[in-house]
Structure formats: structure tokens, C-alpha cells
Amino acid sequence: MHLQLILAALAAVAAADTGYGAPPPRYDSSEEIAILRNDFVIEDDGRYNFDAETANGIVVSEHGTPGVEGAINSAGSFSYTAPDGTDVHLQYVADENGFQPQGAHLPVAPEFPHPIPQFVLDQIAFAAEEDARNAKRPSSGGYQ
């Protein structure tokens, strides 16, 4: 009897839906994609230009110049079609201030200053009143 119960429980667990759904589609990395354009120019003074395009719609463009202390200042863009069919376009600058991307698909932080909820303003006012009361009391030299 116990063996049948254990086997039934194991069968139920094995047949259970994990709830994760189907995995996202994957691209076959062995698929060959034609390169339609691949232009790369490096100047003697360190400037460069790079432009590329592939048959599956990927377009990349970048140019760079020497920066301070041997760094390279770069700016460029790339675009492609995401697996869900969305067109993705990204422009960027990379310089002494770091990598600075811009694109409609990137998350955006909320605007600041945003409205402060009333309960927060009430708590700030309460803390200020409490600080003012405590400032009027003579100090005993210890913790209050």
C-alpha cells in the first residue's frame, strides 16, 4: 500500500505543470548571416570609423577619437529587430563620463522631484517639531 502511494505521488510530481511556460525562442548560432557592409577605417592620429550591416537587419555605426590619457571617445548607434518583432534603436556616447546610451526601449527613471505623499510630509513636520522641543531642553551630558 505504501509503495503504491509513493509511486502515485512521484507520478503526480513528474506530471505537474511547472508554471514557467515554454522557453523563449532561441536563435540558431550556427545559422550563417551574410555581411552586407563592413567598413572600418583607422586614421594615423587614432580616429576611426566603423559601419556594418548584416542580412538579418543588424546595422552598426561608430566613430571615435583619441581622448585624454589614452582613452578613446566613441559615439555611435546600432539597430536590430528583437525576437518579439520590436525594432530596437540605440544611440550612445562613451567618453570620460562613461557609457551613455539612449533608446526608446531603455527603462526611464521617474521624474524628480516627484510628488511627496502627505504622510511623509506629516512625518517630516513631526520630526522637526520634536527636534525643536529637544533643542530647548538642557543637556544632561548623556543620551536622551
Secondary structure, 3 states (H helix, E strand, C coil): CHHHHHHHHHHHHHHCCCCCCCCCCCCCCCCCCCEEEEEEEECCCCCEEEEEEECCCCEEEEEEEECHHHCEEEEEEEEEECCCCCEEEEEEEEECCEEEEECCCCCCCCCCCCCCCHHHHHHHHHHHHHHHHHHHCCCCCCCC
